[in-house]
Structure formats: C-alpha cells, structure tokens
Amino acid sequence: MPARDATLLNRMAMYTGNRLKIGLFGANCSSGRSATMVAERWSASWPDCLRLARMAEAAGIDFMLPIARWKGYGGATDFHGTSLETMTWAAALLAATERITVFGTVHAPLFNPLIAAKEFVTADHIGEGRFGLNLVVGWNEGEFEMFGVSQREHEERYAFAQEWLDAVMRAWSAPDTFDFAGNYLKLSAVRANPKPYGGTRPIIMNAGSSPTGQAFALRNCDAYFTANAASRLSLAAAAAQVDEIKRQARANGREIEVFTVGQVICRPTQKEADEYYRHALIEQADWGAVDGMLALKNITPRTLPIEEFEKKRRYFAGNAIGGYPYVGTPDRVAEELANISRAGMRGIAVSFVNYLNELPYFCDEVLPRLARLGVREIP
Ligand SMILES: Cc1cc2nc3c(=O)[nH]c(=O)nc-3n(C[C@H](O)[C@H](O)[C@H](O)COP(=O)(O)O)c2cc1C
C-alpha cells in the first residue's frame, strides 16, 4: 500500500486543502530573487536551504521552486554566482521532509532526456509523489556557451523541448522497450524503470512568457507561471487573464492552473516595510548585477534614451527580478495575496531578502489572515 495517494489531482493540490498555494522561489541561488548588497542577503548555502525547507513545511508552506542558474550575473555580489543544482537539491530536500512539494528546474537542451527522466523518477520516489518539474528552455546565452552548447533560435527551443518532454513522458509511461525517432532525438531500445511514484507522474510547470512559450505550457503543463502578477492589474483584469489562459488550455482539451511570483517584505507597520524595501532593493541594489541582467535583454544606455533606461533599471531592481513586491503590514500583504486567489490564480511562489529571517513573521501573521480570508486552511 503506497504511503500517499499520488493522483494527479492530489499532486496538484500539493496534498493540502489550501486554495491559494504558497511556495518559496529561488532559495537555491545566492541573493534569492533580490539583487541587493545588504549584508543579510541570502546565502543559498545547503544548511540554510535545509533549515528553510523544514521551517516552511512545519509552517504549512506548500512548495519550493528553485531556479536553474549556472553562472552569476556579475555586479558587486555576483548575483546568483553561487547556486545549488536543482535536481540534487530537490532530491535531498524531499528526503529531509514529509509533506512539502519540491520542484526541480531543468534546462531541456543541457540534459539527456533519459538521464533527466530517471532523475525525476528517483526524486519522485524519494518524495513519495511530491516532486514537480519546471521545464525551461533557457534564455541566457552565456550559460549555454560555458557548456559548449549553442542556443537554438527562440521558436526552435520550444520545438526541441516538445520532443524532449515527449521522450521523458514515454520513459515515464511506456510499459515495454521503445524506440523514439524525433527530429532532434533518436533513442533506441529504451527501457526505463521504475515509473513515477504511485502509477501517475510528477506535475509539470513552465513559465514561458512569449506566445510560443505560453503555447508550450498550455499544451504540456499542469501549471503555468506568469510573472505578470494579478496584483499589478485590477481584480477584473487579472481574472480575465486567468480565464483566458484556462480557456485556451481547455480548447486543447487540457486543464491548467495559473500561478505567479512575488517578493514579500512584511513588517508590523507600512512605514517599516516601505523603508526596508527602499533600503534593500533600491539604495543598496547591486546595480552592476541589475545592469548585467538588463544587458542580456538588450536594455542598455546605448539601446535606450538615458531617462528610459533609468526608469527600466529602477523598475527591474524593485519589481521585476523578484516579481511583484508585496510590501506592507500583514493585513495589506494578506489582502493582496487573497486578491490573487480571487482572480482565480492557484498559487504564488514568493521570495524574501533573507528567507530564514523573514519567513517566521510571514507565517505567523499572514497565513492565519489568509485562512480568515478563506483562501487557506488554518495553519
Ligand atoms: C516562475 C519562473 C521561473 C523561471 N525559472 C527559470 C529558471 O530556473 N531558469 C531559466 O533559465 N529560466 C527560468 N524562467 C524563465 C522562463 O522559463 C522563460 O524562459 C522566460 O520567461 C522567457 O520566456 P520565453 O522562453 O517564452 O521567451 C522562469 C520564469 C518564471 C516566471
């Protein structure tokens, strides 16, 4: 008798009744999602990650979502310069916990699909049905260069990822030996056992923001992550966005849940929260790292008028890297998070400047409020 009923529905519910799922985003990378120079910025060391996962699980947090990052972005802190590889990180955290869902984030072009499929299955057995896959195609040229792999044209990245994921799904489900003959992948006499835990499969997410990336998610994934947070929009506009994504998935005969990402700075007063936000993310921003990330998107003082560039870099430091900033009192943060749920989103992956220091206050103050607002169970 398996320890857990790992139906796809239960996997998506992350084995809790929380309507709004809350996860932690980016804890495997140095500085997390905050390009800041403050001394308390996130280490991403293994002991800190392990303590964090155990603390998060005990407090009722639903999932952990790492970032697959291979190379730092430079700047004074070399933002993301130290990162733990996500599959080994996920497997170890799953072994050390009992209830929380842990994702592994994998660049399809960098891994042989059968090795990856077996890693996913192994992590899924370790976690007894709690492993989730974030499949990414990559966007950062420098990361590929260091592997000696050249980045395909944008559209083709997703064509390759489709074949790659098809091969993984075959390995997860095929009862017998099979061959796989795609345009990119030719695999012969494949045998892959065991299958994922409980006779189902891990949940799959993707966060492509281009039309092709989004279409890939709608065709293949259980969860679509959008960085375009509901909180930036009116409730009605956010609800319309979520409805449209779900409608398109249903047109393909699929159900998909929509998630978003955000950065939380929660303090007893609005003034304290605002001051820390300004201090950590603006005054002490690692501007070298911010400029490095923007340059990868071809946003530089040479490609844009200087005022526009300044506006973009300030926005990117204070909003875009970590996602929408939820800055304020527990009442305000809870209200804004509840709005995401009201818009029909299934969950959010949040980051903190220092996850271990800030998570206890968030869990003590915000989670009970979310239960009172009817979007989460009583912690
Ligand atoms: C929640 C979230 C997680 C992501 N994780 C990663 C990651 O770990 N590694 C990565 O290279 N890209 C990551 N991305 C980038 C996306 O996978 C995607 O490449 C990017 O949004 C650009 O979209 P496009 O590929 O459709 O052009 C993430 C994006 C979001 C919103």
Ligand as a Chemical Component Dictionary entry (heavy atoms), coordinates in Angstrom:
data_LIG
# 
_chem_comp.id                   LIG 
_chem_comp.type                 NON-POLYMER 
_chem_comp.pdbx_formal_charge   0 
_chem_comp.three_letter_code    LIG 
# 
loop_
_chem_comp_atom.comp_id 
_chem_comp_atom.atom_id 
_chem_comp_atom.alt_atom_id 
_chem_comp_atom.type_symbol 
_chem_comp_atom.charge 
_chem_comp_atom.model_Cartn_x 
_chem_comp_atom.model_Cartn_y 
_chem_comp_atom.model_Cartn_z 
_chem_comp_atom.pdbx_ordinal 
LIG C1  C1  C 0 8.439  31.441 -12.118 1  
LIG C2  C2  C 0 9.513  31.435 -13.172 2  
LIG C3  C3  C 0 10.566 30.552 -13.070 3  
LIG C4  C4  C 0 11.572 30.507 -14.026 4  
LIG N1  N1  N 0 12.642 29.701 -13.839 5  
LIG C5  C5  C 0 13.667 29.738 -14.718 6  
LIG C6  C6  C 0 14.864 29.030 -14.456 7  
LIG O1  O1  O 0 15.003 28.420 -13.418 8  
LIG N2  N2  N 0 15.855 29.062 -15.383 9  
LIG C7  C7  C 0 15.734 29.759 -16.554 10 
LIG O2  O2  O 0 16.676 29.748 -17.348 11 
LIG N3  N3  N 0 14.607 30.460 -16.822 12 
LIG C8  C8  C 0 13.596 30.483 -15.913 13 
LIG N4  N4  N 0 12.469 31.233 -16.161 14 
LIG C9  C9  C 0 12.327 31.882 -17.472 15 
LIG C10 C10 C 0 11.229 31.218 -18.308 16 
LIG O3  O3  O 0 11.335 29.810 -18.334 17 
LIG C11 C11 C 0 11.218 31.753 -19.739 18 
LIG O4  O4  O 0 12.340 31.338 -20.465 19 
LIG C12 C12 C 0 11.175 33.252 -19.780 20 
LIG O5  O5  O 0 10.019 33.673 -19.067 21 
LIG C13 C13 C 0 11.144 33.790 -21.211 22 
LIG O6  O6  O 0 10.020 33.288 -21.902 23 
LIG P1  P1  P 0 10.174 32.604 -23.332 24 
LIG O7  O7  O 0 11.088 31.403 -23.144 25 
LIG O8  O8  O 0 8.778  32.193 -23.714 26 
LIG O9  O9  O 0 10.759 33.610 -24.249 27 
LIG C14 C14 C 0 11.480 31.335 -15.170 28 
LIG C15 C15 C 0 10.435 32.250 -15.267 29 
LIG C16 C16 C 0 9.465  32.335 -14.275 30 
LIG C17 C17 C 0 8.353  33.364 -14.384 31 
# 
loop_
_chem_comp_bond.comp_id 
_chem_comp_bond.atom_id_1 
_chem_comp_bond.atom_id_2 
_chem_comp_bond.value_order 
_chem_comp_bond.pdbx_ordinal 
LIG C1  C2  SING 1  
LIG C2  C3  SING 2  
LIG C2  C16 DOUB 3  
LIG C3  C4  DOUB 4  
LIG C4  N1  SING 5  
LIG C4  C14 SING 6  
LIG N1  C5  DOUB 7  
LIG C5  C6  SING 8  
LIG C5  C8  SING 9  
LIG C6  O1  DOUB 10 
LIG C6  N2  SING 11 
LIG N2  C7  SING 12 
LIG C7  O2  DOUB 13 
LIG C7  N3  SING 14 
LIG N3  C8  DOUB 15 
LIG C8  N4  SING 16 
LIG N4  C9  SING 17 
LIG N4  C14 SING 18 
LIG C9  C10 SING 19 
LIG C10 O3  SING 20 
LIG C10 C11 SING 21 
LIG C11 O4  SING 22 
LIG C11 C12 SING 23 
LIG C12 O5  SING 24 
LIG C12 C13 SING 25 
LIG C13 O6  SING 26 
LIG O6  P1  SING 27 
LIG P1  O7  DOUB 28 
LIG P1  O8  SING 29 
LIG P1  O9  SING 30 
LIG C14 C15 DOUB 31 
LIG C15 C16 SING 32 
LIG C16 C17 SING 33 
# 
